[in-house]
Amino acid sequence: MLERFDRVVRCRDGHLFTTVWVPLASFKAVRLSGRRWQRCPVGRHWTMVAPVDEAGLDSATLAAARSIHDIRIP
Ligand SMILES: [Zn+2]
């Protein structure tokens, strides 16, 4: 299901949210390619976002990021 492609990302302004990040090849490739131009639902702006290592977030920050999801599945 699409849920497995949910990733917490951070925009250029530091906003955290969850988005559907479908890797083209593999997770490793995503890590390397890193960034994507998309709309940030927190700041309501277009920006560059990059996946965040969820293990590096505290639980409150992660919960907040998980609560904001741009549900726009292509
Ligand atoms: Zn933002």
N, CA, C, O and the ligand as a Tripos MOL2 file, in Angstrom:
@<TRIPOS>MOLECULE
protein
  297   295    75     0     0
PROTEIN
NO_CHARGES

@<TRIPOS>ATOM
      1 N           0.8310   -1.2050    0.0000 N.3       1 MET1
      2 CA          0.0000    0.0000    0.0000 C.3       1 MET1
      3 C           0.8660    1.2560    0.0000 C.2       1 MET1
      4 O           2.0760    1.2070    0.2180 O.2       1 MET1
      5 N           0.2080    2.3670   -0.2490 N.am      2 LEU2
      6 CA          0.9340    3.6250   -0.3300 C.3       2 LEU2
      7 C           1.5470    4.0440    1.0020 C.2       2 LEU2
      8 O           2.5100    4.8090    1.0510 O.2       2 LEU2
      9 N           0.9640    3.5240    2.0770 N.am      3 GLU3
     10 CA          1.4550    3.9530    3.3870 C.3       3 GLU3
     11 C           2.9400    3.6940    3.5820 C.2       3 GLU3
     12 O           3.6270    4.4300    4.2900 O.2       3 GLU3
     13 N           3.4100    2.6620    2.9570 N.am      4 ARG4
     14 CA          4.8240    2.3640    3.1610 C.3       4 ARG4
     15 C           5.7260    3.3980    2.5060 C.2       4 ARG4
     16 O           6.9310    3.4230    2.7530 O.2       4 ARG4
     17 N           5.1460    4.2470    1.6740 N.am      5 PHE5
     18 CA          5.9450    5.2900    1.0430 C.3       5 PHE5
     19 C           5.8530    6.6160    1.7920 C.2       5 PHE5
     20 O           6.4430    7.6150    1.3790 O.2       5 PHE5
     21 N           5.1090    6.6160    2.8960 N.am      6 ASP6
     22 CA          5.0400    7.8310    3.7010 C.3       6 ASP6
     23 C           6.4060    8.1490    4.2880 C.2       6 ASP6
     24 O           7.0620    7.3010    4.8920 O.2       6 ASP6
     25 N           6.8100    9.3860    4.0940 N.am      7 ARG7
     26 CA          8.0860    9.8010    4.6380 C.3       7 ARG7
     27 C           7.9290   11.1580    5.3180 C.2       7 ARG7
     28 O           7.2170   12.0350    4.8290 O.2       7 ARG7
     29 N           8.6070   11.3120    6.4550 N.am      8 VAL8
     30 CA          8.6490   12.6300    7.0730 C.3       8 VAL8
     31 C           9.7190   13.4320    6.3460 C.2       8 VAL8
     32 O          10.8590   12.9930    6.1950 O.2       8 VAL8
     33 N           9.3260   14.6070    5.9040 N.am      9 VAL9
     34 CA         10.2620   15.4510    5.1610 C.3       9 VAL9
     35 C          10.3460   16.8310    5.8120 C.2       9 VAL9
     36 O           9.4770   17.2290    6.5880 O.2       9 VAL9
     37 N          11.3960   17.5290    5.4810 N.am     10 ARG10
     38 CA         11.5890   18.8780    6.0170 C.3      10 ARG10
     39 C          11.7580   19.8310    4.8450 C.2      10 ARG10
     40 O          12.5280   19.5630    3.9220 O.2      10 ARG10
     41 N          11.0430   20.9330    4.8840 N.am     11 CYS11
     42 CA         11.1710   21.8960    3.7920 C.3      11 CYS11
     43 C          12.3240   22.8400    4.0860 C.2      11 CYS11
     44 O          12.9280   22.8020    5.1580 O.2      11 CYS11
     45 N          12.6120   23.6790    3.1160 N.am     12 ARG12
     46 CA         13.7650   24.5680    3.2190 C.3      12 ARG12
     47 C          13.6250   25.5440    4.3850 C.2      12 ARG12
     48 O          14.6180   26.0600    4.8980 O.2      12 ARG12
     49 N          12.3800   25.7910    4.7970 N.am     13 ASP13
     50 CA         12.1560   26.6980    5.9220 C.3      13 ASP13
     51 C          12.0570   25.9670    7.2510 C.2      13 ASP13
     52 O          11.7600   26.5770    8.2770 O.2      13 ASP13
     53 N          12.3060   24.6600    7.2360 N.am     14 GLY14
     54 CA         12.3290   23.9120    8.4780 C.3      14 GLY14
     55 C          11.0040   23.2980    8.8930 C.2      14 GLY14
     56 O          10.9090   22.7210    9.9760 O.2      14 GLY14
     57 N           9.9790   23.4100    8.0570 N.am     15 HIS15
     58 CA          8.6910   22.7910    8.3940 C.3      15 HIS15
     59 C           8.7830   21.2820    8.2010 C.2      15 HIS15
     60 O           9.3850   20.7910    7.2450 O.2      15 HIS15
     61 N           8.1660   20.5580    9.1430 N.am     16 LEU16
     62 CA          8.1480   19.0990    9.0510 C.3      16 LEU16
     63 C           6.7430   18.6250    8.7210 C.2      16 LEU16
     64 O           5.7720   19.1020    9.3070 O.2      16 LEU16
     65 N           6.6300   17.6970    7.7940 N.am     17 PHE17
     66 CA          5.3440   17.0910    7.4760 C.3      17 PHE17
     67 C           5.5770   15.7490    6.8060 C.2      17 PHE17
     68 O           6.7050   15.3600    6.5050 O.2      17 PHE17
     69 N           4.4710   15.0590    6.5830 N.am     18 THR18
     70 CA          4.5570   13.7330    5.9840 C.3      18 THR18
     71 C           4.0630   13.7980    4.5520 C.2      18 THR18
     72 O           3.0760   14.4720    4.2560 O.2      18 THR18
     73 N           4.7380   13.1120    3.6850 N.am     19 THR19
     74 CA          4.3110   13.1070    2.3020 C.3      19 THR19
     75 C           4.5040   11.7170    1.7160 C.2      19 THR19
     76 O           5.2240   10.8870    2.2720 O.2      19 THR19
     77 N           3.8650   11.4820    0.6100 N.am     20 VAL20
     78 CA          4.0560   10.2040   -0.0680 C.3      20 VAL20
     79 C           5.2870   10.3170   -0.9530 C.2      20 VAL20
     80 O           5.3140   11.0760   -1.9220 O.2      20 VAL20
     81 N           6.2670    9.5730   -0.6090 N.am     21 TRP21
     82 CA          7.5490    9.6570   -1.3080 C.3      21 TRP21
     83 C           7.7850    8.3190   -1.9960 C.2      21 TRP21
     84 O           8.2900    7.3760   -1.3870 O.2      21 TRP21
     85 N           7.4230    8.2510   -3.2460 N.am     22 VAL22
     86 CA          7.5680    6.9830   -3.9570 C.3      22 VAL22
     87 C           8.9420    6.9250   -4.6090 C.2      22 VAL22
     88 O           9.2650    7.7190   -5.4920 O.2      22 VAL22
     89 N           9.7110    6.0040   -4.1700 N.am     23 PRO23
     90 CA         11.0550    5.8900   -4.7430 C.3      23 PRO23
     91 C          10.9980    5.3690   -6.1770 C.2      23 PRO23
     92 O          10.2060    4.4810   -6.4930 O.2      23 PRO23
     93 N          11.8250    5.9170   -7.0220 N.am     24 LEU24
     94 CA         11.8400    5.4760   -8.4070 C.3      24 LEU24
     95 C          12.5380    4.1310   -8.5390 C.2      24 LEU24
     96 O          12.1130    3.2750   -9.3140 O.2      24 LEU24
     97 N          13.5850    3.9530   -7.7970 N.am     25 ALA25
     98 CA         14.3320    2.7060   -7.9080 C.3      25 ALA25
     99 C          14.3830    1.9840   -6.5710 C.2      25 ALA25
    100 O          13.8600    0.8780   -6.4350 O.2      25 ALA25
    101 N          14.9990    2.5950   -5.6080 N.am     26 SER26
    102 CA         15.1490    1.9620   -4.3150 C.3      26 SER26
    103 C          15.2880    3.0230   -3.2460 C.2      26 SER26
    104 O          15.4600    4.2040   -3.5460 O.2      26 SER26
    105 N          15.2130    2.6010   -2.0080 N.am     27 PHE27
    106 CA         15.3620    3.5390   -0.9050 C.3      27 PHE27
    107 C          16.7280    4.1850   -0.9320 C.2      27 PHE27
    108 O          16.8820    5.3570   -0.5880 O.2      27 PHE27
    109 N          17.7070    3.4250   -1.3370 N.am     28 LYS28
    110 CA         19.0540    3.9570   -1.3910 C.3      28 LYS28
    111 C          19.1170    5.1000   -2.4130 C.2      28 LYS28
    112 O          19.7470    6.1320   -2.1810 O.2      28 LYS28
    113 N          18.4530    4.8860   -3.5340 N.am     29 ALA29
    114 CA         18.4470    5.9200   -4.5750 C.3      29 ALA29
    115 C          17.7660    7.1780   -4.0590 C.2      29 ALA29
    116 O          18.1980    8.2920   -4.3550 O.2      29 ALA29
    117 N          16.6840    6.9960   -3.2750 N.am     30 VAL30
    118 CA         15.9810    8.1440   -2.7270 C.3      30 VAL30
    119 C          16.8910    8.9290   -1.7960 C.2      30 VAL30
    120 O          16.9420   10.1590   -1.8320 O.2      30 VAL30
    121 N          17.6020    8.1900   -0.9680 N.am     31 ARG31
    122 CA         18.5190    8.8570   -0.0480 C.3      31 ARG31
    123 C          19.5540    9.6740   -0.8080 C.2      31 ARG31
    124 O          19.9390   10.7660   -0.3910 O.2      31 ARG31
    125 N          19.9910    9.1240   -1.9220 N.am     32 LEU32
    126 CA         21.0160    9.8150   -2.6880 C.3      32 LEU32
    127 C          20.4330   10.9960   -3.4520 C.2      32 LEU32
    128 O          21.0240   12.0750   -3.5000 O.2      32 LEU32
    129 N          19.2680   10.7780   -4.0460 N.am     33 SER33
    130 CA         18.6890   11.8660   -4.8360 C.3      33 SER33
    131 C          18.2010   12.9670   -3.9030 C.2      33 SER33
    132 O          18.3440   14.1550   -4.1930 O.2      33 SER33
    133 N          17.6220   12.5520   -2.7780 N.am     34 GLY34
    134 CA         17.4450   13.4910   -1.6760 C.3      34 GLY34
    135 C          16.3560   14.5290   -1.6990 C.2      34 GLY34
    136 O          15.5780   14.6100   -0.7490 O.2      34 GLY34
    137 N          16.2660   15.3180   -2.7290 N.am     35 ARG35
    138 CA         15.3840   16.4740   -2.6460 C.3      35 ARG35
    139 C          14.3110   16.4740   -3.7080 C.2      35 ARG35
    140 O          14.4290   15.8300   -4.7510 O.2      35 ARG35
    141 N          13.2640   17.2140   -3.4100 N.am     36 ARG36
    142 CA         12.1560   17.2820   -4.3440 C.3      36 ARG36
    143 C          11.4810   18.6430   -4.2040 C.2      36 ARG36
    144 O          11.3930   19.1940   -3.1070 O.2      36 ARG36
    145 N          11.0180   19.1600   -5.2970 N.am     37 TRP37
    146 CA         10.3080   20.4400   -5.3070 C.3      37 TRP37
    147 C           8.8220   20.1580   -5.1330 C.2      37 TRP37
    148 O           8.2200   19.5150   -5.9930 O.2      37 TRP37
    149 N           8.2250   20.6130   -4.0600 N.am     38 GLN38
    150 CA          6.8000   20.3850   -3.8690 C.3      38 GLN38
    151 C           6.2070   21.4190   -2.9340 C.2      38 GLN38
    152 O           6.9120   22.2670   -2.3870 O.2      38 GLN38
    153 N           4.8790   21.3310   -2.7610 N.am     39 ARG39
    154 CA          4.2070   22.3040   -1.9230 C.3      39 ARG39
    155 C           4.2730   21.8710   -0.4710 C.2      39 ARG39
    156 O           4.0510   20.7040   -0.1470 O.2      39 ARG39
    157 N           4.5770   22.8150    0.3940 N.am     40 CYS40
    158 CA          4.6420   22.5600    1.8290 C.3      40 CYS40
    159 C           3.3020   22.9490    2.4520 C.2      40 CYS40
    160 O           2.9030   24.1110    2.3770 O.2      40 CYS40
    161 N           2.5970   21.9830    3.0730 N.am     41 PRO41
    162 CA          1.2770   22.2670    3.6520 C.3      41 PRO41
    163 C           1.3640   23.0600    4.9540 C.2      41 PRO41
    164 O           0.3540   23.5920    5.4170 O.2      41 PRO41
    165 N           2.5290   23.1470    5.5400 N.am     42 VAL42
    166 CA          2.6840   23.8940    6.7940 C.3      42 VAL42
    167 C           2.7960   25.3850    6.5040 C.2      42 VAL42
    168 O           2.0550   26.1950    7.0600 O.2      42 VAL42
    169 N           3.7310   25.7350    5.6270 N.am     43 GLY43
    170 CA          3.9370   27.1400    5.3080 C.3      43 GLY43
    171 C           3.1240   27.5840    4.1040 C.2      43 GLY43
    172 O           3.1230   28.7620    3.7470 O.2      43 GLY43
    173 N           2.4230   26.6250    3.4700 N.am     44 ARG44
    174 CA          1.6390   26.9050    2.2660 C.3      44 ARG44
    175 C           2.4780   27.6170    1.2200 C.2      44 ARG44
    176 O           2.1190   28.6800    0.7140 O.2      44 ARG44
    177 N           3.5770   27.0100    0.9230 N.am     45 HIS45
    178 CA          4.4570   27.5770   -0.0970 C.3      45 HIS45
    179 C           5.1180   26.4400   -0.8610 C.2      45 HIS45
    180 O           5.1050   25.2880   -0.4290 O.2      45 HIS45
    181 N           5.6950   26.7870   -2.0020 N.am     46 TRP46
    182 CA          6.4500   25.8180   -2.7740 C.3      46 TRP46
    183 C           7.8880   25.8830   -2.3250 C.2      46 TRP46
    184 O           8.4440   26.9660   -2.1420 O.2      46 TRP46
    185 N           8.4850   24.7290   -2.1470 N.am     47 THR47
    186 CA          9.8270   24.7090   -1.5990 C.3      47 THR47
    187 C          10.5160   23.3950   -1.9190 C.2      47 THR47
    188 O           9.8930   22.4630   -2.4270 O.2      47 THR47
    189 N          11.7880   23.3280   -1.6210 N.am     48 MET48
    190 CA         12.5110   22.0780   -1.7280 C.3      48 MET48
    191 C          12.3390   21.3160   -0.4160 C.2      48 MET48
    192 O          12.4930   21.8860    0.6640 O.2      48 MET48
    193 N          12.0230   20.0410   -0.5140 N.am     49 VAL49
    194 CA         11.9270   19.2340    0.6890 C.3      49 VAL49
    195 C          12.8990   18.0670    0.5760 C.2      49 VAL49
    196 O          13.2640   17.6370   -0.5180 O.2      49 VAL49
    197 N          13.3040   17.5700    1.7370 N.am     50 ALA50
    198 CA         14.2100   16.4300    1.7820 C.3      50 ALA50
    199 C          13.7560   15.4940    2.8910 C.2      50 ALA50
    200 O          13.2900   15.9590    3.9310 O.2      50 ALA50
    201 N          13.8790   14.2070    2.6960 N.am     51 PRO51
    202 CA         13.4910   13.2460    3.7340 C.3      51 PRO51
    203 C          14.3180   13.4510    4.9990 C.2      51 PRO51
    204 O          15.4930   13.8130    4.9550 O.2      51 PRO51
    205 N          13.6530   13.2030    6.1290 N.am     52 VAL52
    206 CA         14.3090   13.3460    7.4240 C.3      52 VAL52
    207 C          14.4690   11.9660    8.0370 C.2      52 VAL52
    208 O          13.5950   11.1100    7.8980 O.2      52 VAL52
    209 N          15.5640   11.7580    8.7020 N.am     53 ASP53
    210 CA         15.7510   10.5010    9.4200 C.3      53 ASP53
    211 C          14.8750   10.5290   10.6720 C.2      53 ASP53
    212 O          15.1570   11.2470   11.6310 O.2      53 ASP53
    213 N          13.8060    9.7290   10.6410 N.am     54 GLU54
    214 CA         12.8430    9.7760   11.7390 C.3      54 GLU54
    215 C          13.4510    9.3580   13.0690 C.2      54 GLU54
    216 O          12.9640    9.7570   14.1270 O.2      54 GLU54
    217 N          14.4880    8.5760   13.0260 N.am     55 ALA55
    218 CA         15.1420    8.1440   14.2560 C.3      55 ALA55
    219 C          15.8130    9.3130   14.9660 C.2      55 ALA55
    220 O          16.0990    9.2530   16.1620 O.2      55 ALA55
    221 N          16.0590   10.3820   14.2020 N.am     56 GLY56
    222 CA         16.7290   11.5260   14.7820 C.3      56 GLY56
    223 C          15.7770   12.5440   15.3840 C.2      56 GLY56
    224 O          16.2090   13.5710   15.9060 O.2      56 GLY56
    225 N          14.4610   12.2590   15.3110 N.am     57 LEU57
    226 CA         13.4680   13.1940   15.8520 C.3      57 LEU57
    227 C          12.9610   12.7000   17.1980 C.2      57 LEU57
    228 O          12.8590   11.4940   17.4220 O.2      57 LEU57
    229 N          12.6410   13.6350   18.0990 N.am     58 ASP58
    230 CA         12.0170   13.1950   19.3430 C.3      58 ASP58
    231 C          10.5610   12.8690   19.0630 C.2      58 ASP58
    232 O          10.0200   13.2760   18.0340 O.2      58 ASP58
    233 N           9.9200   12.1370   19.9690 N.am     59 SER59
    234 CA          8.5890   11.5960   19.6950 C.3      59 SER59
    235 C           7.5530   12.6820   19.4590 C.2      59 SER59
    236 O           6.6630   12.5090   18.6250 O.2      59 SER59
    237 N           7.6460   13.7970   20.1730 N.am     60 ALA60
    238 CA          6.6720   14.8740   19.9970 C.3      60 ALA60
    239 C           6.8160   15.5070   18.6190 C.2      60 ALA60
    240 O           5.8230   15.7960   17.9510 O.2      60 ALA60
    241 N           8.0450   15.7170   18.2080 N.am     61 THR61
    242 CA          8.2960   16.3140   16.8940 C.3      61 THR61
    243 C           7.8230   15.3720   15.7980 C.2      61 THR61
    244 O           7.2270   15.7950   14.8070 O.2      61 THR61
    245 N           8.1010   14.0840   15.9920 N.am     62 LEU62
    246 CA          7.6980   13.0980   15.0010 C.3      62 LEU62
    247 C           6.1740   13.0180   14.9050 C.2      62 LEU62
    248 O           5.6140   12.9240   13.8130 O.2      62 LEU62
    249 N           5.5100   13.0550   16.0670 N.am     63 ALA63
    250 CA          4.0540   12.9860   16.0870 C.3      63 ALA63
    251 C           3.4560   14.1880   15.3630 C.2      63 ALA63
    252 O           2.4770   14.0520   14.6290 O.2      63 ALA63
    253 N           4.0440   15.3580   15.5700 N.am     64 ALA64
    254 CA          3.5550   16.5680   14.9100 C.3      64 ALA64
    255 C           3.7410   16.4560   13.4060 C.2      64 ALA64
    256 O           2.8560   16.8140   12.6290 O.2      64 ALA64
    257 N           4.8930   15.9590   13.0090 N.am     65 ALA65
    258 CA          5.1730   15.8170   11.5770 C.3      65 ALA65
    259 C           4.2340   14.7980   10.9450 C.2      65 ALA65
    260 O           3.7900   14.9580    9.8090 O.2      65 ALA65
    261 N           3.9410   13.7440   11.7090 N.am     66 ARG66
    262 CA          3.0500   12.6970   11.1960 C.3      66 ARG66
    263 C           1.6000   13.1780   11.0790 C.2      66 ARG66
    264 O           0.8210   12.6470   10.2870 O.2      66 ARG66
    265 N           1.2530   14.1830   11.8750 N.am     67 SER67
    266 CA         -0.1320   14.6480   11.8860 C.3      67 SER67
    267 C          -0.4370   15.5380   10.6840 C.2      67 SER67
    268 O          -1.6000   15.7960   10.3720 O.2      67 SER67
    269 N           0.6090   16.0020   10.0170 N.am     68 ILE68
    270 CA          0.4110   16.8660    8.8510 C.3      68 ILE68
    271 C           0.7680   16.0730    7.6080 C.2      68 ILE68
    272 O           1.9310   15.7500    7.3700 O.2      68 ILE68
    273 N          -0.2450   15.7660    6.8240 N.am     69 HIS69
    274 CA         -0.0090   14.9530    5.6390 C.3      69 HIS69
    275 C          -0.6460   15.6250    4.4300 C.2      69 HIS69
    276 O          -1.8420   15.9170    4.4220 O.2      69 HIS69
    277 N           0.1520   15.8570    3.4370 N.am     70 ASP70
    278 CA         -0.4210   16.4000    2.2060 C.3      70 ASP70
    279 C          -0.9560   15.2180    1.4080 C.2      70 ASP70
    280 O          -0.2390   14.5800    0.6380 O.2      70 ASP70
    281 N          -2.2270   14.9540    1.6180 N.am     71 ILE71
    282 CA         -2.8060   13.7950    0.9450 C.3      71 ILE71
    283 C          -3.1460   14.1460   -0.4880 C.2      71 ILE71
    284 O          -4.2980   14.4100   -0.8330 O.2      71 ILE71
    285 N          -2.1260   14.1430   -1.3000 N.am     72 ARG72
    286 CA         -2.3300   14.3900   -2.7120 C.3      72 ARG72
    287 C          -1.6100   13.3110   -3.4900 C.2      72 ARG72
    288 O          -0.4680   13.4730   -3.9190 O.2      72 ARG72
    289 N          -2.3010   12.2260   -3.6550 N.am     73 ILE73
    290 CA         -1.6870   11.0950   -4.3290 C.3      73 ILE73
    291 C          -1.8460   11.2590   -5.8390 C.2      73 ILE73
    292 O          -2.9580   11.3890   -6.3500 O.2      73 ILE73
    293 N          -0.7440   11.2500   -6.5240 N.am     74 PRO74
    294 CA         -0.7940   11.4860   -7.9620 C.3      74 PRO74
    295 C          -1.5830   10.4280   -8.7310 C.2      74 PRO74
    296 O          -1.7010   10.5120   -9.9540 O.2      74 PRO74
    297 ZN          7.5100   24.9700    4.6770 Zn       75 ZN75
@<TRIPOS>BOND
     1     1     2 1
     2     2     3 1
     3     3     4 2
     4     3     5 am
     5     5     6 1
     6     6     7 1
     7     7     8 2
     8     7     9 am
     9     9    10 1
    10    10    11 1
    11    11    12 2
    12    11    13 am
    13    13    14 1
    14    14    15 1
    15    15    16 2
    16    15    17 am
    17    17    18 1
    18    18    19 1
    19    19    20 2
    20    19    21 am
    21    21    22 1
    22    22    23 1
    23    23    24 2
    24    23    25 am
    25    25    26 1
    26    26    27 1
    27    27    28 2
    28    27    29 am
    29    29    30 1
    30    30    31 1
    31    31    32 2
    32    31    33 am
    33    33    34 1
    34    34    35 1
    35    35    36 2
    36    35    37 am
    37    37    38 1
    38    38    39 1
    39    39    40 2
    40    39    41 am
    41    41    42 1
    42    42    43 1
    43    43    44 2
    44    43    45 am
    45    45    46 1
    46    46    47 1
    47    47    48 2
    48    47    49 am
    49    49    50 1
    50    50    51 1
    51    51    52 2
    52    51    53 am
    53    53    54 1
    54    54    55 1
    55    55    56 2
    56    55    57 am
    57    57    58 1
    58    58    59 1
    59    59    60 2
    60    59    61 am
    61    61    62 1
    62    62    63 1
    63    63    64 2
    64    63    65 am
    65    65    66 1
    66    66    67 1
    67    67    68 2
    68    67    69 am
    69    69    70 1
    70    70    71 1
    71    71    72 2
    72    71    73 am
    73    73    74 1
    74    74    75 1
    75    75    76 2
    76    75    77 am
    77    77    78 1
    78    78    79 1
    79    79    80 2
    80    79    81 am
    81    81    82 1
    82    82    83 1
    83    83    84 2
    84    83    85 am
    85    85    86 1
    86    86    87 1
    87    87    88 2
    88    87    89 am
    89    89    90 1
    90    90    91 1
    91    91    92 2
    92    91    93 am
    93    93    94 1
    94    94    95 1
    95    95    96 2
    96    95    97 am
    97    97    98 1
    98    98    99 1
    99    99   100 2
   100    99   101 am
   101   101   102 1
   102   102   103 1
   103   103   104 2
   104   103   105 am
   105   105   106 1
   106   106   107 1
   107   107   108 2
   108   107   109 am
   109   109   110 1
   110   110   111 1
   111   111   112 2
   112   111   113 am
   113   113   114 1
   114   114   115 1
   115   115   116 2
   116   115   117 am
   117   117   118 1
   118   118   119 1
   119   119   120 2
   120   119   121 am
   121   121   122 1
   122   122   123 1
   123   123   124 2
   124   123   125 am
   125   125   126 1
   126   126   127 1
   127   127   128 2
   128   127   129 am
   129   129   130 1
   130   130   131 1
   131   131   132 2
   132   131   133 am
   133   133   134 1
   134   134   135 1
   135   135   136 2
   136   135   137 am
   137   137   138 1
   138   138   139 1
   139   139   140 2
   140   139   141 am
   141   141   142 1
   142   142   143 1
   143   143   144 2
   144   143   145 am
   145   145   146 1
   146   146   147 1
   147   147   148 2
   148   147   149 am
   149   149   150 1
   150   150   151 1
   151   151   152 2
   152   151   153 am
   153   153   154 1
   154   154   155 1
   155   155   156 2
   156   155   157 am
   157   157   158 1
   158   158   159 1
   159   159   160 2
   160   159   161 am
   161   161   162 1
   162   162   163 1
   163   163   164 2
   164   163   165 am
   165   165   166 1
   166   166   167 1
   167   167   168 2
   168   167   169 am
   169   169   170 1
   170   170   171 1
   171   171   172 2
   172   171   173 am
   173   173   174 1
   174   174   175 1
   175   175   176 2
   176   175   177 am
   177   177   178 1
   178   178   179 1
   179   179   180 2
   180   179   181 am
   181   181   182 1
   182   182   183 1
   183   183   184 2
   184   183   185 am
   185   185   186 1
   186   186   187 1
   187   187   188 2
   188   187   189 am
   189   189   190 1
   190   190   191 1
   191   191   192 2
   192   191   193 am
   193   193   194 1
   194   194   195 1
   195   195   196 2
   196   195   197 am
   197   197   198 1
   198   198   199 1
   199   199   200 2
   200   199   201 am
   201   201   202 1
   202   202   203 1
   203   203   204 2
   204   203   205 am
   205   205   206 1
   206   206   207 1
   207   207   208 2
   208   207   209 am
   209   209   210 1
   210   210   211 1
   211   211   212 2
   212   211   213 am
   213   213   214 1
   214   214   215 1
   215   215   216 2
   216   215   217 am
   217   217   218 1
   218   218   219 1
   219   219   220 2
   220   219   221 am
   221   221   222 1
   222   222   223 1
   223   223   224 2
   224   223   225 am
   225   225   226 1
   226   226   227 1
   227   227   228 2
   228   227   229 am
   229   229   230 1
   230   230   231 1
   231   231   232 2
   232   231   233 am
   233   233   234 1
   234   234   235 1
   235   235   236 2
   236   235   237 am
   237   237   238 1
   238   238   239 1
   239   239   240 2
   240   239   241 am
   241   241   242 1
   242   242   243 1
   243   243   244 2
   244   243   245 am
   245   245   246 1
   246   246   247 1
   247   247   248 2
   248   247   249 am
   249   249   250 1
   250   250   251 1
   251   251   252 2
   252   251   253 am
   253   253   254 1
   254   254   255 1
   255   255   256 2
   256   255   257 am
   257   257   258 1
   258   258   259 1
   259   259   260 2
   260   259   261 am
   261   261   262 1
   262   262   263 1
   263   263   264 2
   264   263   265 am
   265   265   266 1
   266   266   267 1
   267   267   268 2
   268   267   269 am
   269   269   270 1
   270   270   271 1
   271   271   272 2
   272   271   273 am
   273   273   274 1
   274   274   275 1
   275   275   276 2
   276   275   277 am
   277   277   278 1
   278   278   279 1
   279   279   280 2
   280   279   281 am
   281   281   282 1
   282   282   283 1
   283   283   284 2
   284   283   285 am
   285   285   286 1
   286   286   287 1
   287   287   288 2
   288   287   289 am
   289   289   290 1
   290   290   291 1
   291   291   292 2
   292   291   293 am
   293   293   294 1
   294   294   295 1
   295   295   296 2
@<TRIPOS>SUBSTRUCTURE
     1 MET1         2 RESIDUE 1 A MET
     2 LEU2         6 RESIDUE 1 A LEU
     3 GLU3        10 RESIDUE 1 A GLU
     4 ARG4        14 RESIDUE 1 A ARG
     5 PHE5        18 RESIDUE 1 A PHE
     6 ASP6        22 RESIDUE 1 A ASP
     7 ARG7        26 RESIDUE 1 A ARG
     8 VAL8        30 RESIDUE 1 A VAL
     9 VAL9        34 RESIDUE 1 A VAL
    10 ARG10       38 RESIDUE 1 A ARG
    11 CYS11       42 RESIDUE 1 A CYS
    12 ARG12       46 RESIDUE 1 A ARG
    13 ASP13       50 RESIDUE 1 A ASP
    14 GLY14       54 RESIDUE 1 A GLY
    15 HIS15       58 RESIDUE 1 A HIS
    16 LEU16       62 RESIDUE 1 A LEU
    17 PHE17       66 RESIDUE 1 A PHE
    18 THR18       70 RESIDUE 1 A THR
    19 THR19       74 RESIDUE 1 A THR
    20 VAL20       78 RESIDUE 1 A VAL
    21 TRP21       82 RESIDUE 1 A TRP
    22 VAL22       86 RESIDUE 1 A VAL
    23 PRO23       90 RESIDUE 1 A PRO
    24 LEU24       94 RESIDUE 1 A LEU
    25 ALA25       98 RESIDUE 1 A ALA
    26 SER26      102 RESIDUE 1 A SER
    27 PHE27      106 RESIDUE 1 A PHE
    28 LYS28      110 RESIDUE 1 A LYS
    29 ALA29      114 RESIDUE 1 A ALA
    30 VAL30      118 RESIDUE 1 A VAL
    31 ARG31      122 RESIDUE 1 A ARG
    32 LEU32      126 RESIDUE 1 A LEU
    33 SER33      130 RESIDUE 1 A SER
    34 GLY34      134 RESIDUE 1 A GLY
    35 ARG35      138 RESIDUE 1 A ARG
    36 ARG36      142 RESIDUE 1 A ARG
    37 TRP37      146 RESIDUE 1 A TRP
    38 GLN38      150 RESIDUE 1 A GLN
    39 ARG39      154 RESIDUE 1 A ARG
    40 CYS40      158 RESIDUE 1 A CYS
    41 PRO41      162 RESIDUE 1 A PRO
    42 VAL42      166 RESIDUE 1 A VAL
    43 GLY43      170 RESIDUE 1 A GLY
    44 ARG44      174 RESIDUE 1 A ARG
    45 HIS45      178 RESIDUE 1 A HIS
    46 TRP46      182 RESIDUE 1 A TRP
    47 THR47      186 RESIDUE 1 A THR
    48 MET48      190 RESIDUE 1 A MET
    49 VAL49      194 RESIDUE 1 A VAL
    50 ALA50      198 RESIDUE 1 A ALA
    51 PRO51      202 RESIDUE 1 A PRO
    52 VAL52      206 RESIDUE 1 A VAL
    53 ASP53      210 RESIDUE 1 A ASP
    54 GLU54      214 RESIDUE 1 A GLU
    55 ALA55      218 RESIDUE 1 A ALA
    56 GLY56      222 RESIDUE 1 A GLY
    57 LEU57      226 RESIDUE 1 A LEU
    58 ASP58      230 RESIDUE 1 A ASP
    59 SER59      234 RESIDUE 1 A SER
    60 ALA60      238 RESIDUE 1 A ALA
    61 THR61      242 RESIDUE 1 A THR
    62 LEU62      246 RESIDUE 1 A LEU
    63 ALA63      250 RESIDUE 1 A ALA
    64 ALA64      254 RESIDUE 1 A ALA
    65 ALA65      258 RESIDUE 1 A ALA
    66 ARG66      262 RESIDUE 1 A ARG
    67 SER67      266 RESIDUE 1 A SER
    68 ILE68      270 RESIDUE 1 A ILE
    69 HIS69      274 RESIDUE 1 A HIS
    70 ASP70      278 RESIDUE 1 A ASP
    71 ILE71      282 RESIDUE 1 A ILE
    72 ARG72      286 RESIDUE 1 A ARG
    73 ILE73      290 RESIDUE 1 A ILE
    74 PRO74      294 RESIDUE 1 A PRO
    75 ZN75       297 GROUP 0 **** ****
